[in-house]
Every structure is written in structure tokens, then in C-alpha cells.
Amino acid sequence: MMQTELDLFNPHDPLQPQWVGTQAVVLPGFALQQVQALLPVLRQIIAQAPLRHMFTPGGLKMAVGLTNCGALGWVSDRHGYRYSAVDPLSNQPWPALPEVLLGLANRAASLAGFSDFHADACLVNCYRPGNRLSLHQDRDERDFDQPIVSISLGLPAVFLLGGHARNAPTQRIGLRHGDVLVWGGEDRLRFHGVLPLKPGSHPLLGELRINLTLRKAG
């Protein structure tokens, strides 16, 4: 696959938005001031709805641990990919979307040009060294007019942003602790993924990368 490089680990101005598409932007360090408020609520979410390794419709076990918060949560099993109002492990509603997370996502979306973002789902992905996410589109939501807001915590990762076909060229985008990536509009259905996470240890999260992805699903 052809790839173009976009090195955001050391941008010329680390505080300025880095546009990676017409309606896709990295906000470097945008979440840093909220990390101390985010981590306790994240622990509460995981305590109520523990991380788990779901199975693909084809029966493969996912390497990345995940859970959800919000009115809807993304799930996968032999019946397919979809959103559910209840946690299949407990048959109880998912933990509520905390205000600190909603406020952060709304501000990021507004800076990216999406002032009416109304997230009702947050997917929590937990990556360990070696974990990756293959190229895919986010098509399980009902409203493609709403953007996707992705918050990175912990170890750095290389995000792949492709085109509207799986075999289109991809950009390699470095994401660090506290970075927020927003994409929507004409970029909403672009293929994307994550390269295998490199070994390392983060001062707050150790050998982990936590990714919080907020969407309007219902």
C-alpha cells in the first residue's frame, strides 16, 4: 500500500491545529488540562463495565480490550457489529457519559468546525504494545453528518488515515498523550486504523494507550 508521511510528533508549532484533511484535524495536547479529571472517571467506567475482548462476526478474538460509556455502546459478536443500550456482560445500561468528557469532545468538535456535536456513545479502547487496528470505516452509526472525536491517552501511536477506498494511500499521523483527532464531513467515512503499538511506558498509564472515541450513534 502506498503511504504518505505526516510527522506530527514534532510539528513546527506543537500547539497549533494540524489539518490532515479538508475536515479532519489533530489538536495537539488539547486534552492535557483535563487528564487529571478524566482518569478518575475512566477508572469508574472500567470498574462498572470492565474491559473485555470481544469477538468479530467471523469468530476472531479482538486483541484490543474495550468497553463503553454513554446511552449506546459499540459491541461485536457472531451477530455482527452494532450499538447496544446495555452491556452484554451485565445486561445493565452502560455507564453514563461523564460531563468532563462530553465538554472536552464538544469543544474539540467546535474547533474543528462542528458546533452541533451531540455524542451519545464513547468507545474506550485499551491498547498494549503490539496491538493494532486494521483499516476500517465507521459505518455502524445512523448519522454520518456528526463527526468523530478521538482522544489519545498514554503511549504514543501512529494513526493511519486513508481515503474512501480500502486501497487508497494513507497518511501516518503521530498521536501523543493528550492529543485529540476530529474528523467529519467529507472525511467522515475515510478508512482509518492504528499501526502496532511500540513498546514503552507512560508516566501515568504505564504500558498502555487508552483511546476514547466519541460518536453520535443513535
Secondary structure, 3 states (H helix, E strand, C coil): CCEEEECCCCCCCCCCCEEEECCEEEECCCCHHHHHHHHHHHHHHHHHCCCECCECCCCCECCCEEEEEECCEEEEECCEEEEECEECCCCEECCCCCHHHHHHHHHHHHHCCCCCCCCCEEEEEEECCCCCEEEECCCCCCCCCCCEEEEEEECCEEEEECCCCCCCCEEEEEECCCCEEEECHHHCCCCEEECCCCCCCECCCECCEEEEEEECCC
